[in-house]
Amino acid sequence: MCHVVMSEYINEMSDLSLLMAISKGQRTALKELMDRYLDITSLTAYRILCDHADSMEVTKKVFINLWKTVLRYDYSMSVEQWLLMKVIGLSRRKLIWNNLSAFLNADQKLFVQSVPKVDDADDYVTTQAWEIFCRASFGLAPLQRVVYTLSELDSLSEHAVKVITGLSRNSLHFLFESAKKRVEEELGRFGKVAEYIPYVSFLKKVRDNQVDNEKLETEILYLCTKM
């Protein structure tokens, strides 16, 4: 009974209260934050990286970093903004490393082949849209991929993207428009450039079908206990 009452109490705590509980070493508070934000964290990483293994690596590091550095948390940001800031930082470094490795190994692979999960019967169209997006993404600089993902696919406001990235409005506009142009060029190769808006709506349905949230949370909590 006590466990049930404690669970209900944790569920009703604000994000700020959960951060304070995490600072005292309460793993149940970290689990509650993951219940709230694991989906958006892992999905944003997946959209930026177009790869399951890489996005899982980034997601784990984000929450482990929160556990380790919560005493230095920037309270001027919401938890979601802070988590996404960490996602884009780690994802950018991952992209730079992947690009360097591909160059050194003369890897000619154009894009990572991913099989997404979708929420309706439009499996074929959505899968095709995802493959086109991944092709386009691998022709973008890391910051272009980040800004396009946050603005177009995560549908965050310009203010939120500015807070998360630390970029000016002009920089955001330039990065987004240049990324959008690259995506439209890739769509043009398939004769679909006029279908940009429905194309984006299909992209927003994509989910990483290999993610097991319960297993991922358990692994993160286990790694935190080792610190």
N, C-alpha and C positions, 0 to 999 in steps of 0.2 A: 504493500500500500504506500509506504514511504517513497518507494521508487517511482510510483505512478504520480504522486504529488510533486516530487522533485522534477519529473519530466514535464509536467504541466507548467510548473513555475519557470523552468528554463525556456519553454516555448513562448511564454508571455514576456520574456525579458527583451528590452530594447537592444539594438546593436551595441550601443555604448556600454550598457550593463554587461553584455556578453564579453566585450573587450576587457573590461575590468576584471571579470571572472577568469578570463584566459590569463591575464597578468598574474593571477594567483595560482596558476597551474591547473585550472579546472578543465579537463579534456571534454566534459559534457558540453561546456560552453562552445568549445571549438567545433564539436560535432553539430551543434545547433546552427552555427554560422555556415557550416558546410551544407547543411540541409537547405539553408536559405539561398546560398550563392554558388554552390558547386556547379549548377547547370550553366549559368551565364559565364562563369569563369572558364569552364572546360570548352564550352561552345565557341566562345570568342577566340580561344587559343586554336581550336580546330579550324575556324574560318580563316585565321591569319596564316596558319602553317599548312593547311590542306593535308594533314598527316595525323593519324591516330597516335602513334607512339610518341611523336614529338609533343603533341598537345597534352598527353597524359604526363609526360615528364615536366612540362611547364606548370601544369595544374598542381601537381604534388609540391613542387618547389614554392609555389605561391603561398599555399596554406602552411607549409612548414616554416616559411619565412615569417608569416604572421605570428606563429607560435613562438618563434625565437626572438622576434624583435618587437613584440607588442608594446613594450615599455617605451619604444621610440615612435609609436604610431602618431601620424599627423592627423589630429582631430579636426582640422579644417576641412577634411574630405570625408565623404560618406564611406562606409565600408565597401560598397560596390565600386565606387570610384577608385579607392585605394587598391582593391584587388585587381581591377582592370589595368591600373597603372603598372602594377607588378607584372601582369600578364604581357602587356606590350613590351616592357623592358626585356623580359626573359625571351619573348618570342623574337624580338629584333636580333638579340644576340644569337639565338638559335638559327635564324635565317642567314645571318652573316657567316656563321660557322659552316652551315650546310653549303652555302655558295662557294666558300673557300675550299671545302672538301671536294665538291664537284669539279671545281677548276683544277685542283691538284691531281685528281684522279681521272681527269678527262672524261667525266661522266656526262653522257649526251642525253640523259633522261630529261624530257621536257617538263613533266609534272608527275606528282605522286598520284598513283591510281587509288582512289578511295571509293568505297561503296557506301553511300550515305543511307541513313534511315529517313523516311518521310512520313508525314502524318495523314496521308490520304492515298487514293488509288493512282495518283499521277506519278507512279514510280519511274517510268521510262523518261518522261520529260524532265523530271527533277534531277535524275541521275545525269542526263545529258547536260543540263544547265550547270551542275556541279563540275563536270569534267571541263566544260568551257571556261568556267570561272578559275579552275586550277591552272589551266593553260595560260590564261591571261595573267594570273597572279605571279607566275614564275617569270614574267617579263617586267615585273614591277620592283621598285626599290622597297626595302623593308618598311620605311615610313609611309609610302603610298599604300601598301597593303594594310597597315595598321589603321590609317585614317579612313580608307574606304570601308573596312570592316566595321569600325565603330559607328561611322556616319550612316552608311547605307544598309548594312545587314543587321547591326544591333539597334539601329534606329535611335541612337542617342542624340540629344540636342547639341547644337553647336557649342553652347556653354559647357556642357558636360565633357565634350571631346577636348575643349580647350583646357579644362581643369586636369583631365587625365593625361594629356600629352604635353602640356606646357607650351604649346605652339600658339602663335598669333593667328588672328582671324584670316589674314592674307595668306599665311602659310598653309592653313587648313584648306582654304579655298583652292589654292594652286595644287596641292597634293591630291585632293579629292577629284578635281576636274581632270587632272592628267591620268589618274587611275581609272576614272570612269571612261575616258577616251580609249584607253588600252582595252578595257573590257568590251566596249562597243566595237573596236577593231576586230577582236576575236570573234564576237558575234557575227560580224560582217563576213567572216570566212565561211560561216554556215548559212549565210543569207538570212540572218535573223536580227539585223541591227535595228529594225523598226520595232522589234518586240522587247525592247530593253525593260520597260516597266513590268510586264508580266514575267519576264525572265528573273528579275530581282525578287518578285513575289514567290517564285518557285525556289530560289536560293534560300529564302528565309525559312523554308520548310525543312531544310536539311538538318539532320542530327547525326552525330557519330554513333552508329549502331553497335560499336564495340564497347561502349562505356557501360560499366556496371557501377552505379553510384555507391551502392552499399559496400561492395568490395573495395572501391577506391577510397572511401572514407575510412574503412577499417585499416587499410594499408598506411594511410597518412597518420592516423592516430597511433599506430604501432611505431612508425618512424619517429614520431614526436616523443614517445616514451623513452626512446633510446638517447635523448639529448639531455 
